Amino acid sequence: MTATVDLRYPIGAFSLVTPSDAVRRAAIADMAALPARMREAVAGLRDAQLDTPYRPGGWTVRQVVHHVADSHMNGFTRTKLALTEDRPAVRPYDEKAFAMLPDMALPVERSLAILDGLHARWDAIYQQFAPDQWSRVFVHPEYSEPQSLDCQLQHYAWHCRHHVAHITELRRREGW
């Protein structure tokens, strides 16, 4: 009997691990690699393929690419707020509503360019983190506890791998 695969979580759900220098280095490497991995994931796809949902009822490949740019812009801002303010409160955003806005129909290159610059800047910050900065926090109303930059790094590294896998797994299933 074949196990049912949950197409929503091709690499599994996010799970926080105990932070360490090795965990941080691996997560930072995942973050730095995201722009190239996303470009590789969508390379050569035609518009009809970009407009294919990665799963029934899910976002299209195009929406996934634009969502990652939206999410990571918010994440980058939260990182900077946590580094420059004491326990800043951050706002959530409705990612499903964002995914329905007209900019989601733009060529994916628009968001790939955002990811190039954004992740270069995020990496520059991470490369200069002092040890005590990993414990800096922001307060997010959807979480019961303040979110540390250590936790946020791991979550966004997972987010990178998670959404690239949505696209690469769709391509594998479809034979693209």
Buried (B, 14 or more C-beta within 10 A) or exposed (E): EEEEEEBEEBEEEBEEEEBEEEBBEBBBEBBBBBBEBBBEBBEEBEEEBBEBBBBEEBBBBBBBBBBBBBBBBBBBBBBBBBBEEEEBEBEEEEEEEBBEEEEBEEEBEEBBEBBBEBBEEBBEBBEEBEEEBBEBBBEBEEEEEBBBBBBBBBBBBBBBBBBBBBBBBBBEEEEB
